[in-house]
Amino acid sequence: MTRNAFVDRDAVPDVLRILAEVGTAPGSPFISVRSVGGAISRVPVDATAYAHRQAELMFVTTIAGPPPVVDAARPAFDALWARLAPHVDGAYANFLASATDEDVAAIYPEPTYRRLAAVKREYDPGNLFSRNHNVKPQ
């Protein structure tokens, strides 16, 4: 079970505090924190499909193991994400464990999704290339 999100500069202290509290507790998920910013933030938000360019951090949380272990950890994992939800936004496609419509909606802000759906309508109206984090043709 894996989830990820982006963190804007103002929310960094809150998110790092939450991740540090959880990460030092027994049974915590694997937590990876990555810096974004820098050159990524100098590209206009609408220049590419990757739209979370103003984020300061991106982090990933993972629970791994046999199904009973993952199932037992799910309530704490969901509670962690409930705490993080007010401070985070979006998702990075390469760190998603699934590709549901909800997952895809998290990857792309609405304006970005609309642009990609228009491109898809023009170049793949039959949605042949759909076995990925699919953007449906508009």
N, CA, C and O atoms as CSV, one atom per row, in Angstrom:
chain,resi,resn,atom,element,x,y,z
A,1,MET,N,N,0.867,-1.163,0.000
A,1,MET,CA,C,0.000,0.000,0.000
A,1,MET,C,C,0.912,1.222,0.000
A,1,MET,O,O,1.753,1.388,0.883
A,2,THR,N,N,0.731,2.064,-0.995
A,2,THR,CA,C,1.585,3.242,-1.160
A,2,THR,C,C,0.737,4.457,-1.487
A,2,THR,O,O,-0.210,4.378,-2.268
A,3,ARG,N,N,1.087,5.572,-0.884
A,3,ARG,CA,C,0.481,6.870,-1.230
A,3,ARG,C,C,1.581,7.917,-1.245
A,3,ARG,O,O,2.609,7.775,-0.584
A,4,ASN,N,N,1.341,8.977,-2.017
A,4,ASN,CA,C,2.305,10.067,-2.053
A,4,ASN,C,C,1.565,11.376,-2.261
A,4,ASN,O,O,0.399,11.390,-2.656
A,5,ALA,N,N,2.253,12.470,-1.993
A,5,ALA,CA,C,1.658,13.794,-2.180
A,5,ALA,C,C,2.770,14.841,-2.236
A,5,ALA,O,O,3.933,14.580,-1.931
A,6,PHE,N,N,2.352,16.027,-2.639
A,6,PHE,CA,C,3.250,17.182,-2.693
A,6,PHE,C,C,2.943,18.114,-1.531
A,6,PHE,O,O,1.827,18.140,-1.013
A,7,VAL,N,N,3.961,18.884,-1.128
A,7,VAL,CA,C,3.843,19.808,-0.003
A,7,VAL,C,C,4.332,21.180,-0.443
A,7,VAL,O,O,5.466,21.318,-0.902
A,8,ASP,N,N,3.484,22.196,-0.307
A,8,ASP,CA,C,3.897,23.567,-0.601
A,8,ASP,C,C,4.766,24.094,0.537
A,8,ASP,O,O,4.724,23.574,1.651
A,9,ARG,N,N,5.543,25.116,0.252
A,9,ARG,CA,C,6.506,25.658,1.216
A,9,ARG,C,C,5.886,25.958,2.586
A,9,ARG,O,O,6.480,25.627,3.613
A,10,ASP,N,N,4.717,26.572,2.615
A,10,ASP,CA,C,4.106,26.955,3.891
A,10,ASP,C,C,3.723,25.759,4.753
A,10,ASP,O,O,3.661,25.878,5.977
A,11,ALA,N,N,3.467,24.612,4.138
A,11,ALA,CA,C,3.023,23.434,4.888
A,11,ALA,C,C,4.164,22.512,5.296
A,11,ALA,O,O,3.937,21.541,6.017
A,12,VAL,N,N,5.384,22.795,4.851
A,12,VAL,CA,C,6.518,21.912,5.139
A,12,VAL,C,C,6.692,21.646,6.640
A,12,VAL,O,O,6.825,20.481,7.016
A,13,PRO,N,N,6.699,22.655,7.514
A,13,PRO,CA,C,6.901,22.352,8.936
A,13,PRO,C,C,5.839,21.398,9.497
A,13,PRO,O,O,6.166,20.481,10.250
A,14,ASP,N,N,4.572,21.613,9.134
A,14,ASP,CA,C,3.508,20.753,9.647
A,14,ASP,C,C,3.656,19.319,9.150
A,14,ASP,O,O,3.524,18.371,9.924
A,15,VAL,N,N,3.928,19.165,7.863
A,15,VAL,CA,C,4.053,17.824,7.293
A,15,VAL,C,C,5.270,17.105,7.867
A,15,VAL,O,O,5.173,15.930,8.221
A,16,LEU,N,N,6.404,17.778,7.966
A,16,LEU,CA,C,7.590,17.130,8.523
A,16,LEU,C,C,7.391,16.751,9.984
A,16,LEU,O,O,7.878,15.710,10.425
A,17,ARG,N,N,6.679,17.586,10.743
A,17,ARG,CA,C,6.384,17.251,12.143
A,17,ARG,C,C,5.547,15.974,12.211
A,17,ARG,O,O,5.849,15.077,12.998
A,18,ILE,N,N,4.494,15.888,11.390
A,18,ILE,CA,C,3.623,14.713,11.383
A,18,ILE,C,C,4.410,13.470,10.957
A,18,ILE,O,O,4.311,12.421,11.593
A,19,LEU,N,N,5.186,13.589,9.885
A,19,LEU,CA,C,5.953,12.440,9.408
A,19,LEU,C,C,6.995,11.993,10.431
A,19,LEU,O,O,7.228,10.794,10.586
A,20,ALA,N,N,7.625,12.937,11.131
A,20,ALA,CA,C,8.605,12.581,12.156
A,20,ALA,C,C,7.939,11.873,13.331
A,20,ALA,O,O,8.482,10.901,13.856
A,21,GLU,N,N,6.766,12.352,13.747
A,21,GLU,CA,C,6.038,11.684,14.841
A,21,GLU,C,C,5.683,10.256,14.456
A,21,GLU,O,O,5.917,9.320,15.220
A,22,VAL,N,N,5.125,10.101,13.284
A,22,VAL,CA,C,4.691,8.779,12.838
A,22,VAL,C,C,5.889,7.883,12.530
A,22,VAL,O,O,5.886,6.696,12.857
A,23,GLY,N,N,6.900,8.453,11.907
A,23,GLY,CA,C,8.062,7.671,11.491
A,23,GLY,C,C,8.887,7.116,12.627
A,23,GLY,O,O,9.659,6.178,12.424
A,24,THR,N,N,8.745,7.669,13.816
A,24,THR,CA,C,9.494,7.166,14.965
A,24,THR,C,C,8.660,6.231,15.832
A,24,THR,O,O,9.143,5.735,16.850
A,25,ALA,N,N,7.421,5.987,15.441
A,25,ALA,CA,C,6.535,5.094,16.205
A,25,ALA,C,C,6.676,3.660,15.693
A,25,ALA,O,O,6.947,3.442,14.512
A,26,PRO,N,N,6.493,2.688,16.582
A,26,PRO,CA,C,6.535,1.294,16.132
A,26,PRO,C,C,5.480,1.040,15.043
A,26,PRO,O,O,4.365,1.558,15.108
A,27,GLY,N,N,5.856,0.238,14.050
A,27,GLY,CA,C,4.924,-0.105,12.981
A,27,GLY,C,C,4.678,0.997,11.975
A,27,GLY,O,O,3.709,0.944,11.216
A,28,SER,N,N,5.547,1.998,11.959
A,28,SER,CA,C,5.339,3.113,11.036
A,28,SER,C,C,5.556,2.646,9.588
A,28,SER,O,O,6.252,1.661,9.342
A,29,PRO,N,N,4.950,3.369,8.639
A,29,PRO,CA,C,5.207,3.038,7.234
A,29,PRO,C,C,6.619,3.455,6.843
A,29,PRO,O,O,7.263,4.237,7.543
A,30,PHE,N,N,7.093,2.923,5.712
A,30,PHE,CA,C,8.313,3.452,5.120
A,30,PHE,C,C,7.974,4.854,4.640
A,30,PHE,O,O,6.924,5.066,4.033
A,31,ILE,N,N,8.850,5.806,4.905
A,31,ILE,CA,C,8.607,7.191,4.506
A,31,ILE,C,C,9.821,7.686,3.728
A,31,ILE,O,O,10.957,7.575,4.189
A,32,SER,N,N,9.567,8.225,2.563
A,32,SER,CA,C,10.623,8.821,1.742
A,32,SER,C,C,10.230,10.266,1.461
A,32,SER,O,O,9.116,10.537,1.013
A,33,VAL,N,N,11.142,11.187,1.725
A,33,VAL,CA,C,10.890,12.604,1.487
A,33,VAL,C,C,11.889,13.084,0.431
A,33,VAL,O,O,13.091,12.838,0.537
A,34,ARG,N,N,11.373,13.768,-0.580
A,34,ARG,CA,C,12.210,14.263,-1.668
A,34,ARG,C,C,12.013,15.764,-1.838
A,34,ARG,O,O,10.898,16.276,-1.736
A,35,SER,N,N,13.090,16.442,-2.094
A,35,SER,CA,C,13.029,17.867,-2.394
A,35,SER,C,C,12.561,18.042,-3.831
A,35,SER,O,O,12.973,17.287,-4.712
A,36,VAL,N,N,11.705,19.026,-4.078
A,36,VAL,CA,C,11.254,19.300,-5.441
A,36,VAL,C,C,11.909,20.615,-5.845
A,36,VAL,O,O,13.059,20.596,-6.285
A,37,GLY,N,N,11.250,21.731,-5.720
A,37,GLY,CA,C,11.826,23.058,-5.965
A,37,GLY,C,C,12.886,23.154,-7.048
A,37,GLY,O,O,12.843,22.413,-8.031
A,38,GLY,N,N,13.830,24.057,-6.874
A,38,GLY,CA,C,14.954,24.229,-7.783
A,38,GLY,C,C,14.545,24.454,-9.224
A,38,GLY,O,O,13.611,25.206,-9.505
A,39,ALA,N,N,15.253,23.794,-10.144
A,39,ALA,CA,C,15.006,23.959,-11.572
A,39,ALA,C,C,13.580,23.558,-11.950
A,39,ALA,O,O,13.000,24.133,-12.871
A,40,ILE,N,N,13.020,22.588,-11.254
A,40,ILE,CA,C,11.640,22.156,-11.538
A,40,ILE,C,C,10.687,23.330,-11.398
A,40,ILE,O,O,9.764,23.480,-12.199
A,41,SER,N,N,10.900,24.152,-10.402
A,41,SER,CA,C,9.967,25.259,-10.134
A,41,SER,C,C,10.124,26.420,-11.115
A,41,SER,O,O,9.286,27.321,-11.143
A,42,ARG,N,N,11.185,26.407,-11.918
A,42,ARG,CA,C,11.382,27.495,-12.878
A,42,ARG,C,C,10.667,27.260,-14.214
A,42,ARG,O,O,10.650,28.143,-15.072
A,43,VAL,N,N,10.083,26.082,-14.389
A,43,VAL,CA,C,9.319,25.771,-15.603
A,43,VAL,C,C,7.863,26.157,-15.334
A,43,VAL,O,O,7.333,25.827,-14.273
A,44,PRO,N,N,7.207,26.846,-16.267
A,44,PRO,CA,C,5.811,27.230,-16.042
A,44,PRO,C,C,4.923,26.006,-15.751
A,44,PRO,O,O,5.106,24.940,-16.338
A,45,VAL,N,N,3.973,26.181,-14.848
A,45,VAL,CA,C,3.088,25.092,-14.419
A,45,VAL,C,C,2.383,24.443,-15.599
A,45,VAL,O,O,2.173,23.230,-15.598
A,46,ASP,N,N,2.012,25.228,-16.606
A,46,ASP,CA,C,1.254,24.684,-17.735
A,46,ASP,C,C,2.129,24.263,-18.916
A,46,ASP,O,O,1.610,24.003,-20.002
A,47,ALA,N,N,3.446,24.192,-18.723
A,47,ALA,CA,C,4.352,23.843,-19.819
A,47,ALA,C,C,4.380,22.345,-20.110
A,47,ALA,O,O,4.652,21.939,-21.239
A,48,THR,N,N,4.105,21.537,-19.117
A,48,THR,CA,C,4.147,20.073,-19.272
A,48,THR,C,C,2.990,19.466,-18.488
A,48,THR,O,O,2.227,20.183,-17.840
A,49,ALA,N,N,2.864,18.159,-18.548
A,49,ALA,CA,C,1.818,17.462,-17.792
A,49,ALA,C,C,2.129,17.457,-16.288
A,49,ALA,O,O,1.221,17.332,-15.467
A,50,TYR,N,N,3.393,17.592,-15.936
A,50,TYR,CA,C,3.784,17.629,-14.523
A,50,TYR,C,C,3.478,19.030,-13.988
A,50,TYR,O,O,4.179,19.992,-14.302
A,51,ALA,N,N,2.435,19.129,-13.188
A,51,ALA,CA,C,1.919,20.444,-12.818
A,51,ALA,C,C,2.250,20.894,-11.398
A,51,ALA,O,O,1.964,22.038,-11.043
A,52,HIS,N,N,2.833,20.045,-10.593
A,52,HIS,CA,C,3.053,20.396,-9.178
A,52,HIS,C,C,4.441,21.007,-8.981
A,52,HIS,O,O,5.193,20.609,-8.091
A,53,ARG,N,N,4.758,21.974,-9.826
A,53,ARG,CA,C,6.098,22.546,-9.857
A,53,ARG,C,C,6.393,23.523,-8.719
A,53,ARG,O,O,7.557,23.810,-8.441
A,54,GLN,N,N,5.382,24.024,-8.076
A,54,GLN,CA,C,5.619,24.974,-6.991
A,54,GLN,C,C,5.759,24.282,-5.642
A,54,GLN,O,O,5.991,24.943,-4.629
A,55,ALA,N,N,5.622,22.968,-5.618
A,55,ALA,CA,C,5.773,22.231,-4.357
A,55,ALA,C,C,7.220,22.302,-3.881
A,55,ALA,O,O,8.153,22.401,-4.679
A,56,GLU,N,N,7.379,22.250,-2.598
A,56,GLU,CA,C,8.707,22.246,-1.983
A,56,GLU,C,C,9.204,20.808,-1.781
A,56,GLU,O,O,10.387,20.512,-1.952
A,57,LEU,N,N,8.270,19.930,-1.414
A,57,LEU,CA,C,8.610,18.531,-1.147
A,57,LEU,C,C,7.599,17.603,-1.806
A,57,LEU,O,O,6.476,17.998,-2.123
A,58,MET,N,N,8.024,16.368,-2.003
A,58,MET,CA,C,7.138,15.279,-2.364
A,58,MET,C,C,7.531,14.133,-1.441
A,58,MET,O,O,8.719,13.890,-1.227
A,59,PHE,N,N,6.561,13.437,-0.901
A,59,PHE,CA,C,6.894,12.317,-0.031
A,59,PHE,C,C,6.032,11.113,-0.384
A,59,PHE,O,O,4.954,11.231,-0.967
A,60,VAL,N,N,6.554,9.954,-0.007
A,60,VAL,CA,C,5.895,8.681,-0.275
A,60,VAL,C,C,5.818,7.911,1.039
A,60,VAL,O,O,6.779,7.882,1.809
A,61,THR,N,N,4.671,7.289,1.287
A,61,THR,CA,C,4.527,6.401,2.438
A,61,THR,C,C,4.129,5.022,1.921
A,61,THR,O,O,3.291,4.902,1.028
A,62,THR,N,N,4.735,3.989,2.488
A,62,THR,CA,C,4.478,2.621,2.031
A,62,THR,C,C,4.372,1.667,3.203
A,62,THR,O,O,5.174,1.709,4.136
A,63,ILE,N,N,3.380,0.815,3.141
A,63,ILE,CA,C,3.261,-0.331,4.048
A,63,ILE,C,C,3.458,-1.560,3.174
A,63,ILE,O,O,2.793,-1.703,2.148
A,64,ALA,N,N,4.360,-2.444,3.568
A,64,ALA,CA,C,4.642,-3.633,2.765
A,64,ALA,C,C,4.604,-4.871,3.653
A,64,ALA,O,O,4.826,-4.806,4.862
A,65,GLY,N,N,4.321,-5.975,3.025
A,65,GLY,CA,C,4.313,-7.248,3.731
A,65,GLY,C,C,3.191,-8.123,3.236
A,65,GLY,O,O,2.503,-7.770,2.278
A,66,PRO,N,N,2.994,-9.264,3.874
A,66,PRO,CA,C,1.901,-10.137,3.480
A,66,PRO,C,C,0.553,-9.450,3.742
A,66,PRO,O,O,0.466,-8.561,4.589
A,67,PRO,N,N,-0.489,-9.858,3.023
A,67,PRO,CA,C,-1.792,-9.191,3.170
A,67,PRO,C,C,-2.269,-8.989,4.617
A,67,PRO,O,O,-2.805,-7.921,4.912
A,68,PRO,N,N,-2.105,-9.954,5.533
A,68,PRO,CA,C,-2.569,-9.678,6.911
A,68,PRO,C,C,-1.821,-8.528,7.587
A,68,PRO,O,O,-2.399,-7.794,8.388
A,69,VAL,N,N,-0.543,-8.376,7.264
A,69,VAL,CA,C,0.254,-7.273,7.831
A,69,VAL,C,C,-0.243,-5.943,7.280
A,69,VAL,O,O,-0.442,-4.989,8.031
A,70,VAL,N,N,-0.442,-5.883,5.971
A,70,VAL,CA,C,-0.919,-4.654,5.335
A,70,VAL,C,C,-2.318,-4.312,5.846
A,70,VAL,O,O,-2.599,-3.155,6.158
A,71,ASP,N,N,-3.187,-5.305,5.932
A,71,ASP,CA,C,-4.551,-5.067,6.430
A,71,ASP,C,C,-4.539,-4.552,7.864
A,71,ASP,O,O,-5.317,-3.663,8.209
A,72,ALA,N,N,-3.665,-5.101,8.698
A,72,ALA,CA,C,-3.579,-4.658,10.093
A,72,ALA,C,C,-3.059,-3.227,10.196
A,72,ALA,O,O,-3.426,-2.498,11.117
A,73,ALA,N,N,-2.211,-2.825,9.260
A,73,ALA,CA,C,-1.626,-1.479,9.287
A,73,ALA,C,C,-2.535,-0.425,8.665
A,73,ALA,O,O,-2.315,0.770,8.865
A,74,ARG,N,N,-3.547,-0.844,7.919
A,74,ARG,CA,C,-4.392,0.103,7.186
A,74,ARG,C,C,-5.029,1.178,8.069
A,74,ARG,O,O,-4.991,2.345,7.679
A,75,PRO,N,N,-5.612,0.865,9.235
A,75,PRO,CA,C,-6.219,1.944,10.041
A,75,PRO,C,C,-5.225,3.037,10.432
A,75,PRO,O,O,-5.560,4.220,10.371
A,76,ALA,N,N,-4.018,2.664,10.830
A,76,ALA,CA,C,-3.013,3.674,11.195
A,76,ALA,C,C,-2.562,4.454,9.970
A,76,ALA,O,O,-2.328,5.660,10.051
A,77,PHE,N,N,-2.440,3.771,8.835
A,77,PHE,CA,C,-2.055,4.415,7.582
A,77,PHE,C,C,-3.115,5.440,7.173
A,77,PHE,O,O,-2.787,6.568,6.804
A,78,ASP,N,N,-4.379,5.043,7.240
A,78,ASP,CA,C,-5.477,5.964,6.905
A,78,ASP,C,C,-5.530,7.138,7.878
A,78,ASP,O,O,-5.819,8.265,7.474
A,79,ALA,N,N,-5.252,6.881,9.159
A,79,ALA,CA,C,-5.236,7.963,10.151
A,79,ALA,C,C,-4.103,8.944,9.860
A,79,ALA,O,O,-4.276,10.154,10.007
A,80,LEU,N,N,-2.947,8.429,9.450
A,80,LEU,CA,C,-1.836,9.302,9.068
A,80,LEU,C,C,-2.250,10.213,7.914
A,80,LEU,O,O,-2.003,11.418,7.950
A,81,TRP,N,N,-2.881,9.636,6.890
A,81,TRP,CA,C,-3.275,10.437,5.739
A,81,TRP,C,C,-4.398,11.404,6.065
A,81,TRP,O,O,-4.511,12.451,5.428
A,82,ALA,N,N,-5.219,11.079,7.033
A,82,ALA,CA,C,-6.247,12.037,7.473
A,82,ALA,C,C,-5.580,13.249,8.119
A,82,ALA,O,O,-6.042,14.377,7.947
A,83,ARG,N,N,-4.498,13.021,8.860
A,83,ARG,CA,C,-3.754,14.134,9.464
A,83,ARG,C,C,-3.030,14.968,8.409
A,83,ARG,O,O,-2.949,16.190,8.529
A,84,LEU,N,N,-2.509,14.310,7.383
A,84,LEU,CA,C,-1.751,14.998,6.346
A,84,LEU,C,C,-2.633,15.749,5.355
A,84,LEU,O,O,-2.205,16.755,4.788
A,85,ALA,N,N,-3.837,15.282,5.143
A,85,ALA,CA,C,-4.720,15.801,4.079
A,85,ALA,C,C,-4.824,17.325,4.025
A,85,ALA,O,O,-4.770,17.883,2.930
A,86,PRO,N,N,-4.970,18.021,5.147
A,86,PRO,CA,C,-5.094,19.482,5.043
A,86,PRO,C,C,-3.816,20.190,4.573
A,86,PRO,O,O,-3.855,21.369,4.222
A,87,HIS,N,N,-2.691,19.474,4.566
A,87,HIS,CA,C,-1.396,20.100,4.290
A,87,HIS,C,C,-0.769,19.689,2.961
A,87,HIS,O,O,0.299,20.188,2.607
A,88,VAL,N,N,-1.412,18.791,2.223
A,88,VAL,CA,C,-0.791,18.237,1.016
A,88,VAL,C,C,-1.706,18.378,-0.190
A,88,VAL,O,O,-2.889,18.694,-0.068
A,89,ASP,N,N,-1.117,18.131,-1.368
A,89,ASP,CA,C,-1.877,18.254,-2.613
A,89,ASP,C,C,-1.282,17.319,-3.647
A,89,ASP,O,O,-0.083,17.039,-3.629
A,90,GLY,N,N,-2.120,16.840,-4.544
A,90,GLY,CA,C,-1.675,16.102,-5.707
A,90,GLY,C,C,-1.033,14.766,-5.416
A,90,GLY,O,O,-1.070,14.261,-4.294
A,91,ALA,N,N,-0.441,14.204,-6.459
A,91,ALA,CA,C,0.269,12.933,-6.372
A,91,ALA,C,C,1.215,12.837,-7.558
A,91,ALA,O,O,1.024,13.502,-8.576
A,92,TYR,N,N,2.227,12.011,-7.415
A,92,TYR,CA,C,3.188,11.776,-8.477
A,92,TYR,C,C,2.918,10.401,-9.068
A,92,TYR,O,O,2.929,9.405,-8.346
A,93,ALA,N,N,2.676,10.335,-10.368
A,93,ALA,CA,C,2.236,9.101,-11.024
A,93,ALA,C,C,3.183,7.925,-10.793
A,93,ALA,O,O,2.722,6.799,-10.609
A,94,ASN,N,N,4.482,8.157,-10.799
A,94,ASN,CA,C,5.428,7.048,-10.684
A,94,ASN,C,C,5.444,6.386,-9.314
A,94,ASN,O,O,6.044,5.323,-9.151
A,95,PHE,N,N,4.801,6.989,-8.337
A,95,PHE,CA,C,4.761,6.391,-7.007
A,95,PHE,C,C,3.350,5.988,-6.598
A,95,PHE,O,O,3.065,5.865,-5.407
A,96,LEU,N,N,2.474,5.784,-7.557
A,96,LEU,CA,C,1.127,5.323,-7.243
A,96,LEU,C,C,1.082,3.799,-7.303
A,96,LEU,O,O,1.734,3.176,-8.140
A,97,ALA,N,N,0.304,3.216,-6.406
A,97,ALA,CA,C,0.151,1.766,-6.388
A,97,ALA,C,C,-1.015,1.310,-7.258
A,97,ALA,O,O,-1.146,0.120,-7.542
A,98,SER,N,N,-1.854,2.237,-7.680
A,98,SER,CA,C,-2.988,1.902,-8.539
A,98,SER,C,C,-3.213,3.048,-9.517
A,98,SER,O,O,-2.565,4.092,-9.426
A,99,ALA,N,N,-4.127,2.846,-10.441
A,99,ALA,CA,C,-4.391,3.876,-11.453
A,99,ALA,C,C,-5.890,4.080,-11.623
A,99,ALA,O,O,-6.403,4.091,-12.742
A,100,THR,N,N,-6.586,4.240,-10.505
A,100,THR,CA,C,-8.019,4.492,-10.562
A,100,THR,C,C,-8.269,5.905,-11.077
A,100,THR,O,O,-7.346,6.715,-11.164
A,101,ASP,N,N,-9.522,6.193,-11.419
A,101,ASP,CA,C,-9.863,7.553,-11.844
A,101,ASP,C,C,-9.513,8.564,-10.750
A,101,ASP,O,O,-9.063,9.672,-11.043
A,102,GLU,N,N,-9.722,8.179,-9.493
A,102,GLU,CA,C,-9.379,9.070,-8.366
A,102,GLU,C,C,-7.873,9.315,-8.305
A,102,GLU,O,O,-7.438,10.440,-8.059
A,103,ASP,N,N,-7.081,8.275,-8.527
A,103,ASP,CA,C,-5.622,8.430,-8.540
A,103,ASP,C,C,-5.182,9.392,-9.637
A,103,ASP,O,O,-4.357,10.276,-9.407
A,104,VAL,N,N,-5.741,9.208,-10.835
A,104,VAL,CA,C,-5.383,10.063,-11.968
A,104,VAL,C,C,-5.797,11.506,-11.695
A,104,VAL,O,O,-5.074,12.437,-12.050
A,105,ALA,N,N,-6.943,11.695,-11.073
A,105,ALA,CA,C,-7.393,13.052,-10.732
A,105,ALA,C,C,-6.421,13.726,-9.766
A,105,ALA,O,O,-6.256,14.945,-9.814
A,106,ALA,N,N,-5.778,12.956,-8.895
A,106,ALA,CA,C,-4.803,13.531,-7.963
A,106,ALA,C,C,-3.516,13.938,-8.676
A,106,ALA,O,O,-2.852,14.890,-8.266
A,107,ILE,N,N,-3.169,13.227,-9.732
A,107,ILE,CA,C,-1.937,13.527,-10.465
A,107,ILE,C,C,-2.044,14.875,-11.169
A,107,ILE,O,O,-1.118,15.685,-11.140
A,108,TYR,N,N,-3.196,15.098,-11.802
A,108,TYR,CA,C,-3.356,16.268,-12.666
A,108,TYR,C,C,-4.389,17.233,-12.119
A,108,TYR,O,O,-5.549,16.856,-11.951
A,109,PRO,N,N,-4.001,18.467,-11.838
A,109,PRO,CA,C,-5.009,19.482,-11.523
A,109,PRO,C,C,-5.975,19.611,-12.700
A,109,PRO,O,O,-5.614,19.286,-13.831
A,110,GLU,N,N,-7.171,20.070,-12.454
A,110,GLU,CA,C,-8.226,20.118,-13.467
A,110,GLU,C,C,-7.793,20.784,-14.782
A,110,GLU,O,O,-8.061,20.218,-15.842
A,111,PRO,N,N,-7.142,21.949,-14.772
A,111,PRO,CA,C,-6.738,22.545,-16.057
A,111,PRO,C,C,-5.758,21.654,-16.840
A,111,PRO,O,O,-5.840,21.555,-18.064
A,112,THR,N,N,-4.846,21.017,-16.125
A,112,THR,CA,C,-3.890,20.121,-16.776
A,112,THR,C,C,-4.606,18.908,-17.354
A,112,THR,O,O,-4.335,18.501,-18.483
A,113,TYR,N,N,-5.522,18.332,-16.577
A,113,TYR,CA,C,-6.277,17.173,-17.054
A,113,TYR,C,C,-7.065,17.526,-18.321
A,113,TYR,O,O,-7.090,16.748,-19.275
A,114,ARG,N,N,-7.698,18.681,-18.327
A,114,ARG,CA,C,-8.467,19.105,-19.518
A,114,ARG,C,C,-7.562,19.235,-20.745
A,114,ARG,O,O,-7.939,18.812,-21.837
A,115,ARG,N,N,-6.361,19.823,-20.572
A,115,ARG,CA,C,-5.416,19.932,-21.684
A,115,ARG,C,C,-5.015,18.562,-22.206
A,115,ARG,O,O,-4.974,18.339,-23.416
A,116,LEU,N,N,-4.717,17.637,-21.284
A,116,LEU,CA,C,-4.306,16.300,-21.685
A,116,LEU,C,C,-5.456,15.541,-22.357
A,116,LEU,O,O,-5.236,14.804,-23.318
A,117,ALA,N,N,-6.667,15.720,-21.856
A,117,ALA,CA,C,-7.834,15.066,-22.464
A,117,ALA,C,C,-8.068,15.585,-23.879
A,117,ALA,O,O,-8.477,14.822,-24.754
A,118,ALA,N,N,-7.815,16.864,-24.116
A,118,ALA,CA,C,-7.962,17.428,-25.459
A,118,ALA,C,C,-6.907,16.843,-26.399
A,118,ALA,O,O,-7.214,16.521,-27.547
A,119,VAL,N,N,-5.674,16.703,-25.922
A,119,VAL,CA,C,-4.616,16.087,-26.733
A,119,VAL,C,C,-4.979,14.632,-27.022
A,119,VAL,O,O,-4.813,14.153,-28.144
A,120,LYS,N,N,-5.469,13.946,-26.015
A,120,LYS,CA,C,-5.858,12.547,-26.178
A,120,LYS,C,C,-6.986,12.421,-27.205
A,120,LYS,O,O,-6.975,11.499,-28.021
A,121,ARG,N,N,-7.942,13.320,-27.173
A,121,ARG,CA,C,-9.052,13.301,-28.130
A,121,ARG,C,C,-8.522,13.427,-29.551
A,121,ARG,O,O,-9.020,12.777,-30.470
A,122,GLU,N,N,-7.501,14.273,-29.722
A,122,GLU,CA,C,-6.963,14.492,-31.064
A,122,GLU,C,C,-6.116,13.317,-31.554
A,122,GLU,O,O,-6.237,12.906,-32.707
A,123,TYR,N,N,-5.258,12.776,-30.683
A,123,TYR,CA,C,-4.291,11.780,-31.122
A,123,TYR,C,C,-4.666,10.338,-30.771
A,123,TYR,O,O,-4.121,9.406,-31.362
A,124,ASP,N,N,-5.572,10.139,-29.834
A,124,ASP,CA,C,-5.978,8.782,-29.441
A,124,ASP,C,C,-7.464,8.776,-29.073
A,124,ASP,O,O,-7.819,8.431,-27.946
A,125,PRO,N,N,-8.330,9.152,-30.007
A,125,PRO,CA,C,-9.760,9.262,-29.686
A,125,PRO,C,C,-10.393,7.934,-29.275
A,125,PRO,O,O,-11.389,7.926,-28.553
A,126,GLY,N,N,-9.828,6.815,-29.725
A,126,GLY,CA,C,-10.355,5.503,-29.339
A,126,GLY,C,C,-9.792,4.997,-28.027
A,126,GLY,O,O,-10.140,3.900,-27.591
A,127,ASN,N,N,-8.926,5.775,-27.386
A,127,ASN,CA,C,-8.330,5.451,-26.091
A,127,ASN,C,C,-7.561,4.128,-26.128
A,127,ASN,O,O,-7.618,3.340,-25.184
A,128,LEU,N,N,-6.847,3.896,-27.224
A,128,LEU,CA,C,-6.040,2.688,-27.362
A,128,LEU,C,C,-4.984,2.612,-26.259
A,128,LEU,O,O,-4.757,1.551,-25.678
A,129,PHE,N,N,-4.353,3.729,-25.981
A,129,PHE,CA,C,-3.315,3.776,-24.948
A,129,PHE,C,C,-3.970,4.085,-23.604
A,129,PHE,O,O,-3.952,5.225,-23.142
A,130,SER,N,N,-4.541,3.068,-22.990
A,130,SER,CA,C,-5.324,3.272,-21.767
A,130,SER,C,C,-4.878,2.384,-20.619
A,130,SER,O,O,-5.503,2.406,-19.559
A,131,ARG,N,N,-3.838,1.617,-20.788
A,131,ARG,CA,C,-3.419,0.686,-19.746
A,131,ARG,C,C,-2.325,1.318,-18.869
A,131,ARG,O,O,-1.347,0.665,-18.502
A,132,ASN,N,N,-2.512,2.574,-18.553
A,132,ASN,CA,C,-1.559,3.325,-17.741
A,132,ASN,C,C,-2.377,4.214,-16.796
A,132,ASN,O,O,-3.514,3.879,-16.463
A,133,HIS,N,N,-1.828,5.296,-16.380
A,133,HIS,CA,C,-2.594,6.287,-15.607
A,133,HIS,C,C,-3.395,7.071,-16.627
A,133,HIS,O,O,-3.021,8.175,-17.023
A,134,ASN,N,N,-4.485,6.489,-17.037
A,134,ASN,CA,C,-5.216,6.918,-18.221
A,134,ASN,C,C,-5.925,8.246,-18.069
A,134,ASN,O,O,-6.653,8.489,-17.106
A,135,VAL,N,N,-5.688,9.095,-19.054
A,135,VAL,CA,C,-6.482,10.307,-19.245
A,135,VAL,C,C,-7.425,9.971,-20.387
A,135,VAL,O,O,-6.987,9.672,-21.498
A,136,LYS,N,N,-8.714,10.021,-20.111
A,136,LYS,CA,C,-9.701,9.667,-21.135
A,136,LYS,C,C,-9.853,10.807,-22.134
A,136,LYS,O,O,-9.788,11.978,-21.760
A,137,PRO,N,N,-10.056,10.462,-23.414
A,137,PRO,CA,C,-10.248,11.521,-24.411
A,137,PRO,C,C,-11.460,12.389,-24.043
A,137,PRO,O,O,-12.489,11.884,-23.594
A,138,GLN,N,N,-11.319,13.661,-24.238
A,138,GLN,CA,C,-12.396,14.608,-23.897
A,138,GLN,C,C,-13.527,14.501,-24.885
A,138,GLN,O,O,-14.522,15.216,-24.765
